[in-house]
Amino acid sequence: MSGEALKLKLIHKILAYNDVKQLKVLDEVISKTEIGESQLEKLVKPTREKLDIEAIKIQQNFQPINAYEFFKELEELNIEEPLEDLLKMI
């Protein structure tokens, strides 16, 4: 459906409303969904000029996993299903 056709469809639906309360509710909904310039500015985040992995690690409190402990815990789980079956479950 084209934009113009959709607008006409919405206009016809609005014209069918006779209750002022319903029209006020509809007006509220439309007002809440309008995206103004100030709302768009809130969504836009500045980008970093330089990507610094170490700074990001500190900022996000990155803690690397210990490979030995990871594989030890994996072994303790005693998973018997083939990898293909496990992937299908995802």
DSSP file (Angstrom, degrees, kcal/mol; ACC not computed):
  #  RESIDUE AA STRUCTURE BP1 BP2  ACC     N-H-->O    O-->H-N    N-H-->O    O-->H-N    TCO  KAPPA ALPHA  PHI   PSI    X-CA   Y-CA   Z-CA
    1    1 A M              0   0    0      0, 0.0     2,-0.0     0, 0.0     0, 0.0   0.000 360.0 360.0 360.0 133.7    0.0    0.0    0.0
    2    2 A S     >  -     0   0    0      1,-0.1     4,-2.2     4,-0.0     5,-0.2  -0.251 360.0-110.2 -74.2 165.2    1.4    3.4   -1.0
    3    3 A G  H  > S+     0   0    0      1,-0.2     4,-2.2     2,-0.2     5,-0.1   0.902 118.3  49.7 -61.8 -42.4    1.9    6.2    1.5
    4    4 A E  H  > S+     0   0    0      2,-0.2     4,-2.3     1,-0.2    -1,-0.2   0.903 110.5  49.8 -65.7 -41.1   -0.9    8.3    0.1
    5    5 A A  H  > S+     0   0    0      1,-0.2     4,-2.3     2,-0.2    -1,-0.2   0.896 110.7  50.1 -64.9 -39.5   -3.4    5.3    0.1
    6    6 A L  H  X S+     0   0    0     -4,-2.2     4,-2.4     2,-0.2    -2,-0.2   0.905 108.8  52.1 -65.3 -41.5   -2.5    4.6    3.8
    7    7 A K  H  X S+     0   0    0     -4,-2.2     4,-2.5     1,-0.2    -2,-0.2   0.928 110.7  47.8 -59.5 -45.5   -3.0    8.3    4.7
    8    8 A L  H  X S+     0   0    0     -4,-2.3     4,-2.5     2,-0.2    -2,-0.2   0.900 110.3  52.1 -63.0 -40.8   -6.5    8.2    3.1
    9    9 A K  H  X S+     0   0    0     -4,-2.3     4,-2.0     1,-0.2    -1,-0.2   0.921 111.4  46.9 -61.0 -44.3   -7.3    5.0    4.9
   10   10 A L  H  X S+     0   0    0     -4,-2.4     4,-2.5     2,-0.2    -2,-0.2   0.896 110.2  52.9 -65.0 -40.4   -6.4    6.5    8.2
   11   11 A I  H  X S+     0   0    0     -4,-2.5     4,-2.6     1,-0.2    -2,-0.2   0.921 108.8  49.7 -61.0 -43.9   -8.3    9.7    7.5
   12   12 A H  H  X S+     0   0    0     -4,-2.5     4,-1.1     1,-0.2    -1,-0.2   0.894 110.8  49.9 -63.0 -39.6  -11.4    7.6    6.7
   13   13 A K  H  X S+     0   0    0     -4,-2.0     4,-0.6     2,-0.2     3,-0.3   0.912 111.7  48.2 -64.3 -41.4  -11.0    5.7   10.0
   14   14 A I  H >< S+     0   0    0     -4,-2.5     3,-1.3     1,-0.2    -2,-0.2   0.906 108.1  54.3 -66.2 -41.0  -10.6    8.9   11.9
   15   15 A L  H 3< S+     0   0    0     -4,-2.6    -1,-0.2     1,-0.3    -2,-0.2   0.766  99.9  62.8 -63.9 -24.3  -13.7   10.5   10.3
   16   16 A A  H 3< S+     0   0    0     -4,-1.1    -1,-0.3    -3,-0.3     2,-0.2   0.712  82.7  97.2 -74.3 -19.7  -15.7    7.4   11.4
   17   17 A Y    <<  +     0   0    0     -3,-1.3     3,-0.0    -4,-0.6    -3,-0.0  -0.520  41.8 170.0 -71.0 134.4  -15.1    8.3   15.1
   18   18 A N        +     0   0    0     -2,-0.2     2,-0.5     1,-0.0    -1,-0.2   0.568  51.0  90.6-114.6 -19.6  -18.0   10.2   16.7
   19   19 A D     >  -     0   0    0      1,-0.1     4,-1.9     2,-0.0     5,-0.1  -0.683  63.8-151.3 -87.0 125.8  -16.9   10.1   20.3
   20   20 A V  H  > S+     0   0    0     -2,-0.5     4,-2.4     1,-0.2     5,-0.2   0.853  96.9  57.2 -63.7 -35.4  -14.7   13.0   21.4
   21   21 A K  H  > S+     0   0    0      1,-0.2     4,-2.3     2,-0.2    -1,-0.2   0.919 106.5  48.9 -62.2 -43.3  -13.0   10.8   24.1
   22   22 A Q  H  > S+     0   0    0      1,-0.2     4,-2.5     2,-0.2    -1,-0.2   0.903 110.9  50.6 -62.5 -41.0  -11.9    8.3   21.4
   23   23 A L  H  X S+     0   0    0     -4,-1.9     4,-2.5     2,-0.2    -1,-0.2   0.884 109.4  50.7 -64.9 -38.3  -10.6   11.2   19.3
   24   24 A K  H  X S+     0   0    0     -4,-2.4     4,-2.2     2,-0.2    -2,-0.2   0.908 110.7  48.9 -65.4 -41.1   -8.6   12.6   22.2
   25   25 A V  H  X S+     0   0    0     -4,-2.3     4,-2.4     2,-0.2    -2,-0.2   0.926 112.0  48.7 -62.9 -44.8   -7.1    9.1   22.9
   26   26 A L  H  X S+     0   0    0     -4,-2.5     4,-2.5     1,-0.2    -2,-0.2   0.906 109.9  51.9 -61.2 -42.6   -6.2    8.8   19.2
   27   27 A D  H  X S+     0   0    0     -4,-2.5     4,-2.4     1,-0.2    -1,-0.2   0.893 109.3  50.5 -61.5 -40.4   -4.6   12.3   19.3
   28   28 A E  H  X S+     0   0    0     -4,-2.2     4,-2.4     2,-0.2    -2,-0.2   0.928 110.2  49.3 -62.1 -45.8   -2.6   11.3   22.3
   29   29 A V  H  X S+     0   0    0     -4,-2.4     4,-1.4     1,-0.2    -2,-0.2   0.923 112.7  47.0 -61.5 -44.9   -1.3    8.2   20.6
   30   30 A I  H  X S+     0   0    0     -4,-2.5     4,-0.9     1,-0.2    -1,-0.2   0.905 111.7  51.2 -64.6 -40.6   -0.3   10.0   17.5
   31   31 A S  H  < S+     0   0    0     -4,-2.4     3,-0.4     1,-0.2    -1,-0.2   0.878 109.2  50.7 -64.2 -37.6    1.4   12.8   19.5
   32   32 A K  H  < S+     0   0    0     -4,-2.4    -1,-0.2     1,-0.2    -2,-0.2   0.789 110.4  49.5 -71.1 -27.0    3.4   10.2   21.5
   33   33 A T  H  < S+     0   0    0     -4,-1.4    -1,-0.2    -5,-0.2     2,-0.2   0.587  84.1 107.0 -90.7  -9.8    4.6    8.4   18.3
   34   34 A E     <  -     0   0    0     -4,-0.9     2,-0.7    -3,-0.4    -3,-0.0  -0.497  62.5-146.4 -68.6 134.9    5.7   11.6   16.5
   35   35 A I        -     0   0    0     -2,-0.2     2,-0.1     4,-0.0    -2,-0.1  -0.902  18.1-169.2-107.6 110.8    9.5   11.8   16.4
   36   36 A G     >  -     0   0    0     -2,-0.7     4,-1.8     1,-0.1     5,-0.2  -0.368  38.4 -99.3 -90.3 174.2   10.8   15.3   16.7
   37   37 A E  H  > S+     0   0    0      1,-0.2     4,-2.1     2,-0.2     5,-0.1   0.877 122.1  54.9 -62.6 -38.4   14.3   16.6   16.1
   38   38 A S  H  > S+     0   0    0      1,-0.2     4,-1.3     2,-0.2    -1,-0.2   0.870 107.2  50.4 -65.7 -35.1   15.0   16.7   19.9
   39   39 A Q  H  > S+     0   0    0      1,-0.2     4,-1.0     2,-0.2    -1,-0.2   0.880 109.3  51.1 -69.5 -36.8   14.0   13.0   20.2
   40   40 A L  H  X S+     0   0    0     -4,-1.8     4,-1.4     1,-0.2     3,-0.4   0.885 105.2  56.3 -66.2 -37.4   16.3   12.0   17.4
   41   41 A E  H  < S+     0   0    0     -4,-2.1    -1,-0.2     1,-0.2    -2,-0.2   0.853 103.1  55.2 -62.6 -33.6   19.2   13.9   19.0
   42   42 A K  H  < S+     0   0    0     -4,-1.3    -1,-0.2     1,-0.2    -2,-0.2   0.819 107.6  50.4 -67.0 -30.2   18.7   11.8   22.1
   43   43 A L  H  < S+     0   0    0     -4,-1.0     2,-0.5    -3,-0.4    -1,-0.2   0.770  93.7  84.4 -79.3 -26.5   19.1    8.6   20.0
   44   44 A V     <  -     0   0    0     -4,-1.4    -4,-0.0    -3,-0.1     0, 0.0  -0.657  62.4-165.5 -84.6 126.2   22.3    9.7   18.3
   45   45 A K        -     0   0    0     -2,-0.5     2,-0.1     1,-0.0    -3,-0.0  -0.890  26.0-109.8-109.2 139.6   25.4    9.0   20.2
   46   46 A P        -     0   0    0      0, 0.0     2,-0.2     0, 0.0    -1,-0.0  -0.399  33.1-129.8 -66.6 144.4   28.7   10.5   19.4
   47   47 A T        -     0   0    0     -2,-0.1     2,-0.2     1,-0.1     3,-0.0  -0.634  22.7-104.9 -93.6 154.5   31.3    8.2   17.9
   48   48 A R        -     0   0    0     -2,-0.2     3,-0.1     1,-0.1    -1,-0.1  -0.513  16.0-141.4 -75.8 143.5   34.8    7.8   19.1
   49   49 A E  S    S+     0   0    0      1,-0.2     2,-0.4    -2,-0.2    -1,-0.1   0.853  90.5  25.7 -71.3 -33.9   37.5    9.4   17.0
   50   50 A K  S    S-     0   0    0      2,-0.0     2,-0.7    -3,-0.0    -1,-0.2  -0.996  80.4-128.0-134.3 135.7   39.9    6.5   17.7
   51   51 A L        -     0   0    0     -2,-0.4     2,-0.6    -3,-0.1    -2,-0.0  -0.740  26.8-177.0 -85.3 115.5   39.0    2.9   18.7
   52   52 A D     >  -     0   0    0     -2,-0.7     4,-2.1     1,-0.2     3,-0.2  -0.894  10.0-170.1-117.7 100.4   40.9    2.0   21.8
   53   53 A I  H  > S+     0   0    0     -2,-0.6     4,-2.4     1,-0.2    -1,-0.2   0.879  86.6  52.8 -58.3 -42.0   40.3   -1.6   22.7
   54   54 A E  H  > S+     0   0    0      1,-0.2     4,-2.1     2,-0.2    -1,-0.2   0.895 108.5  50.2 -64.1 -40.0   42.0   -1.3   26.1
   55   55 A A  H  > S+     0   0    0      1,-0.2     4,-2.6     2,-0.2    -1,-0.2   0.895 110.9  49.7 -64.8 -39.4   39.9    1.7   27.1
   56   56 A I  H  X S+     0   0    0     -4,-2.1     4,-2.5     2,-0.2    -2,-0.2   0.899 108.2  53.6 -65.8 -40.4   36.7   -0.2   26.1
   57   57 A K  H  <>S+     0   0    0     -4,-2.4     5,-2.7     1,-0.2     4,-0.3   0.920 112.7  43.8 -59.7 -44.1   37.8   -3.2   28.2
   58   58 A I  H ><5S+     0   0    0     -4,-2.1     3,-1.0     3,-0.2    -2,-0.2   0.926 113.3  51.1 -67.0 -44.3   38.3   -0.9   31.2
   59   59 A Q  H 3<5S+     0   0    0     -4,-2.6    -2,-0.2     1,-0.3    -1,-0.2   0.877 117.2  39.0 -61.1 -39.5   35.0    0.9   30.6
   60   60 A Q  T 3<5S-     0   0    0     -4,-2.5    -1,-0.3    -5,-0.2    -2,-0.2   0.324 108.2-122.5 -95.9   7.7   33.0   -2.3   30.3
   61   61 A N  T < 5 -     0   0    0     -3,-1.0     2,-0.2    -4,-0.3    -3,-0.2   0.914  38.2-163.9  52.9  48.7   34.9   -4.1   33.1
   62   62 A F      < -     0   0    0     -5,-2.7    -1,-0.2    -6,-0.2    -5,-0.0  -0.453  12.1-171.5 -68.6 129.6   35.9   -6.9   30.8
   63   63 A Q        -     0   0    0     -2,-0.2    -1,-0.0     0, 0.0    -6,-0.0  -0.957  17.9-138.4-122.4 109.7   37.1  -10.0   32.5
   64   64 A P        -     0   0    0      0, 0.0     2,-0.2     0, 0.0     0, 0.0  -0.297  22.6-112.9 -66.9 151.9   38.6  -12.6   30.2
   65   65 A I        -     0   0    0      1,-0.1     2,-0.7     2,-0.0     3,-0.1  -0.536  22.6-117.3 -83.3 152.4   37.7  -16.2   30.8
   66   66 A N     >  -     0   0    0     -2,-0.2     4,-2.6     1,-0.2     5,-0.2  -0.816  19.9-151.2 -88.5 116.1   40.3  -18.7   32.0
   67   67 A A  H  > S+     0   0    0     -2,-0.7     4,-2.6     1,-0.2     5,-0.3   0.881  93.7  52.4 -58.6 -41.7   40.6  -21.3   29.2
   68   68 A Y  H  > S+     0   0    0      1,-0.2     4,-1.9     2,-0.2    -1,-0.2   0.937 112.8  43.9 -61.7 -47.3   41.6  -24.1   31.6
   69   69 A E  H  > S+     0   0    0      2,-0.2     4,-2.5     1,-0.2    -1,-0.2   0.879 112.5  53.9 -64.9 -38.0   38.7  -23.5   33.9
   70   70 A F  H  X S+     0   0    0     -4,-2.6     4,-2.3     1,-0.2    -2,-0.2   0.951 112.0  42.1 -61.6 -50.5   36.3  -23.2   31.0
   71   71 A F  H  X S+     0   0    0     -4,-2.6     4,-2.1     1,-0.2    -1,-0.2   0.818 112.3  55.7 -69.3 -29.4   37.2  -26.5   29.5
   72   72 A K  H  X S+     0   0    0     -4,-1.9     4,-1.9    -5,-0.3    -1,-0.2   0.933 110.6  44.2 -65.1 -46.3   37.3  -28.1   32.9
   73   73 A E  H  X S+     0   0    0     -4,-2.5     4,-1.2     1,-0.2    -2,-0.2   0.874 111.6  54.3 -65.8 -36.8   33.7  -27.0   33.5
   74   74 A L  H  X>S+     0   0    0     -4,-2.3     4,-0.6     1,-0.2     5,-0.5   0.901 108.4  48.8 -63.0 -41.3   32.7  -28.1   30.0
   75   75 A E  H ><5S+     0   0    0     -4,-2.1     3,-1.0     1,-0.2    -1,-0.2   0.879 106.7  56.5 -65.4 -38.3   34.1  -31.5   30.7
   76   76 A E  H 3<5S+     0   0    0     -4,-1.9    -1,-0.2     1,-0.3    -2,-0.2   0.768  95.9  65.1 -66.5 -25.1   32.2  -31.7   34.0
   77   77 A L  H 3<5S-     0   0    0     -4,-1.2    -1,-0.3    -3,-0.3    -2,-0.2   0.774  91.9-151.6 -67.7 -24.8   28.9  -31.1   32.1
   78   78 A N  T <<5 -     0   0    0     -3,-1.0     2,-0.4    -4,-0.6    -3,-0.1   0.933  15.5-168.5  54.2  54.3   29.4  -34.4   30.4
   79   79 A I      < +     0   0    0     -5,-0.5    -1,-0.2     1,-0.2    -2,-0.1  -0.631  14.9 176.1 -78.0 124.4   27.5  -33.4   27.2
   80   80 A E        +     0   0    0     -2,-0.4    -1,-0.2     2,-0.1     3,-0.1   0.624  44.3 102.4-105.1 -17.7   26.9  -36.5   25.1
   81   81 A E  S    S-     0   0    0      1,-0.1    -2,-0.0     2,-0.1     5,-0.0  -0.375  81.1-103.3 -68.6 145.3   24.8  -35.1   22.3
   82   82 A P     >  -     0   0    0      0, 0.0     4,-1.8     0, 0.0     3,-0.5  -0.344  28.3-115.9 -64.7 150.7   26.6  -34.5   19.0
   83   83 A L  H  > S+     0   0    0      1,-0.2     4,-2.5     2,-0.2     5,-0.2   0.860 114.6  58.7 -56.4 -38.8   27.5  -30.9   18.2
   84   84 A E  H  > S+     0   0    0      1,-0.2     4,-1.7     2,-0.2    -1,-0.2   0.900 106.0  48.4 -60.1 -41.7   25.1  -30.8   15.2
   85   85 A D  H  > S+     0   0    0     -3,-0.5     4,-1.0     2,-0.2    -1,-0.2   0.889 111.0  50.5 -66.5 -39.0   22.1  -31.7   17.4
   86   86 A L  H  < S+     0   0    0     -4,-1.8     4,-0.5     1,-0.2     3,-0.4   0.890 109.1  51.2 -65.4 -39.8   23.0  -29.1   19.9
   87   87 A L  H >< S+     0   0    0     -4,-2.5     3,-1.0     1,-0.2    -1,-0.2   0.849 104.5  57.3 -66.0 -34.1   23.3  -26.4   17.2
   88   88 A K  H 3< S+     0   0    0     -4,-1.7    -1,-0.2     1,-0.2    -2,-0.2   0.790  98.8  61.7 -66.0 -27.5   19.8  -27.4   15.9
   89   89 A M  T 3<        0   0    0     -4,-1.0    -1,-0.2    -3,-0.4    -2,-0.2   0.690 360.0 360.0 -72.4 -17.8   18.4  -26.7   19.3
   90   90 A I    <         0   0    0     -3,-1.0    -1,-0.3    -4,-0.5    -2,-0.2   0.495 360.0 360.0 -73.8 360.0   19.4  -23.0   19.0
